[in-house]
Amino acid sequence: MLLKITWADWFALVWFIASWAAYAYYADNLGHGPRNLTAVLNQYRWRWFRQMLKRENRVTDSSLIGNLVNSVSFFASTTIFIIAGLITVFGYSERAIEITADLPFAKQTSRELWELKLLLLLTVFIYAFFKFTYALRHFNILTILVGGAPEGGEDPGRHDDFVARASRISEFAGEDFTRGVRAYYFGLAALTWFVHPVLFVLVTVFVVLVLYRRDFHSPTLRALQDSGPEPGKD
């Protein structure tokens, strides 16, 4: 199998994995701060649950969580269909190789390399599925916390404890959802490997740049920063 895979394909695969891992580590660990979209949203989550405790009727908050659950459920369901489609393609490898060979600039490939490319795509979307379903689990836990939220006249210490717990669980859900969506971006990059390894490398770089801009320099982030609340301040 190794003899039928060129060094260019191996380099493209390693480049893809290293780029994804490096960006994920930076965005999830080193990049947290005032210029990070996730960090700013976490501040808004804190304020959301602080404000929720001031409301007697919390139906709106439950509806908001329900909308978030529906969004994550949509991605989880879509990912299942993608995984099923990729597994089906494994059974028609020879025909699929013939079809892709007719694409402009497509590189001739062996069956082993074709199956490696499919396996990479399958791995990417399985990872995304796990992240989306874990986000759903966190949102379910959050729903339970909201259902047991203290009343407005109870001990302020219970209020602080609830806000801290609910905000943290909401952060976990949001981070898992973000990682799942990120996998979709890299999955689209992996598709270009079927055309040519050089294109695969270039599109992987492009995806990293797009993600970096949206996480650290997007108009949405600037809009949130203009009036972004700070923890502990209403």
N, C-alpha and C positions, 0 to 999 in steps of 0.2 A: 504493500500500500504506500509506503514511504517513497518508493522509487517512482510512483506515478503522480506524485504531487510535487510541483516545482518549488524552488526556493522563494519565488515571488508570491506564491499562494501562502506558504508558511509565514513569510514576513507580513503579509496582509492580515492574516489571522492573529498573529501575535500583536501586531499594531492595534487591531480592533480591541482585543481583550485589554491590553495595557491602557489604551485611551479611555475606555469605559471605566476601568478600575480607578485610574488616576483622577478622572473628573469626579466620579462618585465620592472618592475619599476627600477631595478638596471641597466639594459642595456640601457634603454631609458633616464634615468635621472641621476643616481649616477655614472654610469660607463663611462661617456663621458670624454675623455682625450687622451693623446698620445698613450695609449695602447688599444684603442678601434677602431675597424675596421671602424665603422660608422663615427667617428670623423676624422679619417685619410682620408677617402674617401671624406668627406666634404671639406677638404683642397684641394684635387685634383679637386673637382668641381669648387671651387673658381678660381683655376689656369686655368681650361679649358675655362671659360667664359672671363677671362682676355686675354688669348691668342686668343680667337675667334675674339675679337675686333681689333686685329692686322692684321687679314686676310681680304682681299677684297672679296674673294670668300668663302662663308660660306655654300656651298652645303654639304661639309663633316660633318659639325656640325649638319645640319638638318638630314643627314643620320644616324648619331650616335643616335640622339634622336629617330628617327624612329625605329632603332634596339631595343632600350630600350622599346619603346611602344609595339613592337611585342612580346618581352619576357613577359611583364606584361599581355598582351592580352592572351597569351597562358595559363598562370596560371589561369586567370579569366575564360576563356572558360572551362578549365579542371575542375575547381571548380564547375561550373554549372552542369556538368555531374555527378560529385560526389554527389551533393545535390539531383539531380533527382533520382539517384540510391538509396540513403538512404531513400528518401520518398517512393519509390517503395517497398523497403524491409519492411516498416511498414505494408504493406498490406499482407505480407507473414510471419508474425511473428512466427506463430506456426511451419511452415515448417523450418524456419531458426533456431529456438530453437532446433529442432530435429537434424539438421545437425551439429550445434556447440556442441551438447551434445556428439557426437561421436569423437570429437577431443581429443587427448591425454591430460590428466591432466585438461581437461575442467571441470569447476564447474557447477553443476546443478543449473538452474536459473528459476525464475518465469517469467511469462509474463510481470509483472509490471517492474521488474528489467531489463529485456531485452529491453523494450521500453525506460527505462531511459538511458540505454547505447546508444541506437540509437539516442535519443534526444541529448545526449552529443556530439556525433559525428556530428550530424546535426548542432548544435550550433557552433561548432568549425569551420566547413567549411563555414557556413554563415558569420561568422566573417571574415574568410579569403577572401571571395568574396567581402565584403564591403571594405576591405583594398586594394585589387587589383584594384577594380574599382575607388577608391579614388586616388590611385597612377596614374591611367590612366588620371584622370581629371587633376591632377597636371602636368603631362607631356604635356597634351593638352595646358594648360596655358603657360607652358614653351615654347612650339612651337610658340605661339603668341608673347611672349617676344622676342624670337630670331628673328622673322620676323620683329619686330620693333626696333631691336638693332641699336644704333647710329653708324655712320660712323667713320672711324679712325681719321678724322680731326676735329671732333666736340669737344665741350666743355668737358674737362677731368672730370668735375663734373658729366656730364651725363654718362660718362663711369663708374665711380665709383657707381653711382646709379643703372645702369643696372646690373653690376656684382653682387652687393649686392642682388638685387631682384631675378635675375636669379638663383644665387647660393642657395638662400633660398628656392625658389620653387622647385629646383632640390633636395634639402635636404628633403623637405616634401615628394616628390615622392619616393625617395630612402628609407626613413624611413617607409612609408606605405607598400612598397613592402617587406621590411625586416620583418615587422610584419606579413604580409600574409604568407611568407615562414615559419616563426616561427610557425604559426598555423598549417602548414602541419606537422611539426616535432611533435608537441603535439597531432595532430590527429592520427599519427601513434602510439603514446603511448596509446591513448585512445582505439585503436583497441584491445590491449592486455587485456583490462578489460573483453572482451568476454570469455577469457580463464580462468583467475583467478585474484582476486583483489591484491594478493601479487605480481604477475607478473606485474600488472598495476603500482603499486607503484615503483617497481624496474626499470621498463623501463622509467617511468617518471623521476626518478633520472638520469638515463643514458642520456636521452634527454637533460636535463639541463646541464650536464657535457659536452656533445658534443657541444651544443650551446655556452657555456662559452669558450671552447677551440677555437672554430672558430671565435668568436667575439673578444677575448682578447689575445690568444696565438697561433694563426695559422701561418704557414709558409707564407701565403699570407700577413698577417699583417706585419710580419717582413720584407718581401720584399718591401712593400710600405714604411715602416718607414726608411729603409736604405737611400732612396733618396727623402723622402716625402717633398714637398714644404710647406712653411709657408705662411699664408695669408699676403699679402703686399710685398712679395718678389718673383721676377721672376728669 
